[in-house]
Amino acid sequence: MRGSLGFVSNTVVVVLATFMLASCGSGGGSSDPTCDPGAVQTCPCSGGEPDGTQVCNEDGSSWGECDCGGDTDTDTDTDTDTDMDTDTDTDINTDTDTDTDTDTDTDTDTDTDTDTDTDTDTGECIPSCVDKECGDDGCEGSCGPCDTYEECIDFLCVQTVWVYEGESDFSHDCGTATTDSWLTCDSMCADSEDNILFGPYTSDIPAGTFKITWRIKTDDGDTSSLNVLWLGVTKNFGGTILGERFVNRSSFSSTGTYYDFDLDFTNLSVGAMEFPVKYNDSHRACFWVDKVTVEML
């Protein structure tokens, strides 16, 4: 009987121990945590979207919902500040993570334009006389005048008139100089001395067409048609005659008055030229030759 009681006692002890152990295992109502609180892991998203993220809850018992990036914050702000120029900057931020803050984009960019534009068009006309001796300066002004006997041709001063004084620029067989001319009379010259003027052997005259004018007066009142003077344009010391004319007594309507006698000629090349005045008859009156003028046509 005592032996049976001993067996029963041992059995009770074992059962009680087993019950207590079971009670200790679940007596606090807790088990091992599922995850570390606050931990983050990737999770699959539906619809072919990229994997999202989920966060372990505070007690570690479970994972939160899978966040598949539904909050895509596209912040497009166009900042236009108008000062001396227009500054347009487009700020595009694409957040693929969980955006829990309030995106306040404050533009603190102060654009100070220090560029000073000195090219101010005032509408003022600026004269231009580069490589110009004369003519219009582009602003209704002139690049300068030409000298006497010059003309402005293609903005350059070109001599178009040549003047030769009778008393100083020519040679003479006989006669005398006055204050403004060369005077020759029959009494001053031998019979063989016919040249009132000859020379000046100038090479100033370019190729071209010209008009030559002799300015002459006389004291002879005879108005007959007798040729008293020969005027010419020659080269090669008289060997080549480019032009000639005769002057008769009736060409002088009155005595003591200068008259102009013209002749056109063509010069084919530059070379020494003469403009002689010669007696043409035996009755040699007095003649004053003021000047000879050659003008380009």
Secondary structure, DSSP 8 states (H G I E B T S, - for coil): -HHHHHHHHHHHHHHHHHHHHHHHHHTT-----SS-TT-EEEE--STT---EEEEB-TTSS-B---B-----EEEEEEEEEESSSEEEEEEEEEE-S---S----------------------------TT-SSSB-SSS-BS----TTEEEETTEEEE-EEEEETTTSSB-SS-EE-SSSEEE-GGGS-TT--EEEB-EEE----SEEEEEEEEEEES-----S-EEEEEEEEETTTTEEEEEEEEEGGG-SSTT--EEEEEEEEE-S---EE--EEE-SSS---EEEEEEEEEE-
